[in-house]
Amino acid sequence: MSWMVWTVPTAIFFSSIAAMLAGMTIWEIMSPTIERKGFLPIATTRGDRLFIGLLSAAFIHLGVIGFTSLSIWIALAVSALWLLVLMRWG
């Protein structure tokens, strides 16, 4: 990925997103999802919850970077926990 002049953390980030999408695609092929209603006010599929979780993670990181002096690792931990909760009960 050197042709894009990415740093190692950026390459890891986008590779992780690609791996999650590939994993979700395989999961969907092996076990088709049905919409369900959890604590979110709408019925969602696994893909919907992943998208909402990734979008939420972006806002959590922006909030930590913009409004606090906390470490970005704390934002990562909060985002990962939120994604797990959202995927399970969302």
NULUMFI-104333 format. One record per residue: residue in three letters; z, x, y of N, C-alpha, C in turn; residue number from 1. Coordinates in pm, whole numbers. Example, Ala and Ser with C-alpha at 12.3 -4.5 7.8 and 13.67 -1.06 7.14 Angstrom:
<atoms>
<atom "Ala"; <780; 1319; -569>; <780; 1230; -450>; <780; 1320; -330>; 1>
<atom "Ser"; <708; 1285; -225>; <714; 1367; -106>; <787; 1290; 3>; 2>
</atoms>
This chain:
<atoms>
<atom "Met"; <0; 82; -120>; <0; 0; 0>; <0; 86; 126>; 1>
<atom "Ser"; <-31; 212; 114>; <-28; 301; 230>; <-137; 266; 332>; 2>
<atom "Trp"; <-244; 201; 287>; <-351; 166; 379>; <-305; 66; 485>; 3>
<atom "Met"; <-193; -5; 460>; <-143; -101; 557>; <-34; -42; 644>; 4>
<atom "Val"; <1; 83; 622>; <104; 154; 695>; <236; 77; 691>; 5>
<atom "Trp"; <271; 28; 575>; <396; -43; 556>; <507; 56; 528>; 6>
<atom "Thr"; <625; 21; 570>; <741; 99; 530>; <781; 54; 389>; 7>
<atom "Val"; <862; 131; 324>; <905; 96; 187>; <979; -39; 186>; 8>
<atom "Pro"; <1074; -64; 278>; <1141; -196; 275>; <1044; -313; 294>; 9>
<atom "Thr"; <943; -296; 378>; <846; -403; 399>; <765; -427; 272>; 10>
<atom "Ala"; <724; -321; 207>; <648; -334; 83>; <734; -401; -25>; 11>
<atom "Ile"; <860; -364; -34>; <951; -426; -132>; <968; -574; -102>; 12>
<atom "Phe"; <984; -608; 26>; <1001; -748; 67>; <881; -832; 24>; 13>
<atom "Phe"; <760; -790; 61>; <643; -871; 29>; <611; -869; -120>; 14>
<atom "Ser"; <640; -759; -187>; <623; -756; -332>; <720; -851; -401>; 15>
<atom "Ser"; <841; -862; -348>; <939; -956; -404>; <893; -1100; -386>; 16>
<atom "Ile"; <839; -1131; -270>; <787; -1266; -245>; <673; -1296; -344>; 17>
<atom "Ala"; <582; -1200; -362>; <471; -1219; -455>; <523; -1238; -598>; 18>
<atom "Ala"; <624; -1162; -636>; <682; -1176; -770>; <747; -1313; -788>; 19>
<atom "Met"; <816; -1361; -683>; <876; -1495; -691>; <769; -1602; -708>; 20>
<atom "Leu"; <661; -1591; -632>; <553; -1690; -643>; <487; -1685; -780>; 21>
<atom "Ala"; <467; -1565; -832>; <409; -1552; -966>; <503; -1611; -1071>; 22>
<atom "Gly"; <632; -1582; -1058>; <730; -1637; -1151>; <735; -1789; -1145>; 23>
<atom "Met"; <732; -1844; -1024>; <735; -1990; -1010>; <608; -2052; -1069>; 24>
<atom "Thr"; <494; -1984; -1054>; <369; -2035; -1111>; <377; -2040; -1264>; 25>
<atom "Ile"; <426; -1932; -1323>; <441; -1928; -1470>; <540; -2035; -1515>; 26>
<atom "Trp"; <651; -2048; -1443>; <752; -2149; -1477>; <691; -2289; -1470>; 27>
<atom "Glu"; <610; -2313; -1368>; <548; -2444; -1350>; <449; -2473; -1464>; 28>
<atom "Ile"; <376; -2372; -1507>; <281; -2391; -1617>; <356; -2419; -1747>; 29>
<atom "Met"; <464; -2345; -1770>; <540; -2360; -1894>; <621; -2490; -1896>; 30>
<atom "Ser"; <675; -2530; -1781>; <760; -2648; -1772>; <733; -2721; -1642>; 31>
<atom "Pro"; <638; -2814; -1642>; <604; -2886; -1518>; <728; -2953; -1456>; 32>
<atom "Thr"; <734; -2946; -1327>; <851; -2999; -1256>; <831; -3145; -1220>; 33>
<atom "Ile"; <943; -3212; -1200>; <941; -3348; -1148>; <1023; -3348; -1020>; 34>
<atom "Glu"; <989; -3437; -932>; <1066; -3447; -808>; <1205; -3499; -839>; 35>
<atom "Arg"; <1304; -3443; -770>; <1440; -3494; -785>; <1508; -3490; -649>; 36>
<atom "Lys"; <1611; -3568; -638>; <1686; -3576; -513>; <1823; -3516; -534>; 37>
<atom "Gly"; <1851; -3408; -461>; <1982; -3345; -464>; <2052; -3376; -333>; 38>
<atom "Phe"; <2115; -3273; -274>; <2184; -3296; -147>; <2088; -3297; -28>; 39>
<atom "Leu"; <1964; -3252; -48>; <1865; -3262; 60>; <1826; -3408; 77>; 40>
<atom "Pro"; <1792; -3449; 199>; <1763; -3591; 222>; <1625; -3636; 173>; 41>
<atom "Ile"; <1554; -3549; 101>; <1422; -3583; 49>; <1414; -3544; -99>; 42>
<atom "Ala"; <1324; -3607; -170>; <1299; -3566; -309>; <1213; -3440; -305>; 43>
<atom "Thr"; <1252; -3339; -383>; <1183; -3211; -380>; <1153; -3160; -520>; 44>
<atom "Thr"; <1053; -3073; -528>; <1022; -3002; -651>; <1079; -2861; -639>; 45>
<atom "Arg"; <1068; -2782; -747>; <1115; -2644; -741>; <1044; -2566; -632>; 46>
<atom "Gly"; <913; -2586; -621>; <835; -2516; -519>; <878; -2553; -378>; 47>
<atom "Asp"; <907; -2680; -357>; <956; -2725; -226>; <1087; -2656; -191>; 48>
<atom "Arg"; <1178; -2651; -290>; <1309; -2589; -265>; <1296; -2439; -241>; 49>
<atom "Leu"; <1202; -2373; -312>; <1180; -2230; -287>; <1128; -2210; -145>; 50>
<atom "Phe"; <1032; -2291; -102>; <979; -2280; 33>; <1088; -2302; 138>; 51>
<atom "Ile"; <1167; -2407; 120>; <1277; -2434; 214>; <1376; -2319; 213>; 52>
<atom "Gly"; <1404; -2263; 96>; <1496; -2150; 87>; <1445; -2026; 157>; 53>
<atom "Leu"; <1315; -1996; 141>; <1258; -1879; 209>; <1255; -1899; 360>; 54>
<atom "Leu"; <1221; -2019; 402>; <1221; -2050; 545>; <1362; -2039; 603>; 55>
<atom "Ser"; <1460; -2090; 529>; <1600; -2080; 571>; <1646; -1935; 580>; 56>
<atom "Ala"; <1603; -1854; 482>; <1639; -1712; 482>; <1587; -1642; 607>; 57>
<atom "Ala"; <1466; -1677; 648>; <1410; -1618; 770>; <1496; -1653; 891>; 58>
<atom "Phe"; <1537; -1779; 900>; <1620; -1820; 1014>; <1760; -1759; 1007>; 59>
<atom "Ile"; <1815; -1745; 889>; <1946; -1679; 874>; <1936; -1535; 923>; 60>
<atom "His"; <1832; -1464; 881>; <1814; -1326; 924>; <1792; -1316; 1075>; 61>
<atom "Leu"; <1710; -1405; 1130>; <1689; -1402; 1275>; <1818; -1430; 1350>; 62>
<atom "Gly"; <1899; -1523; 1300>; <2027; -1552; 1364>; <2121; -1434; 1361>; 63>
<atom "Val"; <2128; -1366; 1248>; <2217; -1251; 1238>; <2168; -1138; 1328>; 64>
<atom "Ile"; <2038; -1113; 1327>; <1984; -1006; 1411>; <1998; -1039; 1559>; 65>
<atom "Gly"; <1970; -1164; 1595>; <1968; -1202; 1736>; <2103; -1229; 1799>; 66>
<atom "Phe"; <2199; -1277; 1721>; <2323; -1325; 1783>; <2450; -1256; 1738>; 67>
<atom "Thr"; <2440; -1164; 1643>; <2561; -1095; 1597>; <2533; -946; 1584>; 68>
<atom "Ser"; <2638; -872; 1561>; <2623; -729; 1534>; <2652; -701; 1386>; 69>
<atom "Leu"; <2648; -805; 1304>; <2672; -790; 1161>; <2559; -713; 1095>; 70>
<atom "Ser"; <2588; -656; 981>; <2488; -583; 904>; <2385; -681; 849>; 71>
<atom "Ile"; <2262; -634; 837>; <2156; -716; 781>; <2182; -745; 633>; 72>
<atom "Trp"; <2264; -661; 569>; <2299; -684; 429>; <2382; -811; 412>; 73>
<atom "Ile"; <2458; -844; 512>; <2534; -970; 508>; <2438; -1088; 513>; 74>
<atom "Ala"; <2337; -1078; 598>; <2235; -1184; 605>; <2163; -1197; 472>; 75>
<atom "Leu"; <2135; -1084; 407>; <2069; -1088; 277>; <2157; -1158; 173>; 76>
<atom "Ala"; <2285; -1125; 173>; <2377; -1188; 77>; <2388; -1339; 102>; 77>
<atom "Val"; <2401; -1379; 228>; <2410; -1521; 262>; <2280; -1593; 223>; 78>
<atom "Ser"; <2167; -1530; 250>; <2038; -1590; 217>; <2021; -1606; 66>; 79>
<atom "Ala"; <2059; -1504; -10>; <2047; -1512; -156>; <2137; -1622; -212>; 80>
<atom "Leu"; <2259; -1630; -160>; <2352; -1734; -204>; <2297; -1872; -169>; 81>
<atom "Trp"; <2245; -1887; -48>; <2189; -2014; -4>; <2070; -2053; -93>; 82>
<atom "Leu"; <1984; -1956; -127>; <1870; -1986; -212>; <1915; -2032; -351>; 83>
<atom "Leu"; <2016; -1968; -406>; <2069; -2009; -536>; <2125; -2151; -532>; 84>
<atom "Val"; <2203; -2182; -429>; <2259; -2316; -414>; <2148; -2419; -397>; 85>
<atom "Leu"; <2051; -2385; -314>; <1940; -2478; -286>; <1856; -2503; -410>; 86>
<atom "Met"; <1828; -2399; -486>; <1747; -2417; -606>; <1821; -2497; -713>; 87>
<atom "Arg"; <1952; -2482; -720>; <2030; -2551; -823>; <2062; -2697; -785>; 88>
<atom "Trp"; <2112; -2716; -664>; <2164; -2848; -627>; <2086; -2917; -514>; 89>
<atom "Gly"; <1984; -2851; -460>; <1911; -2902; -344>; <1828; -3017; -364>; 90>
</atoms>
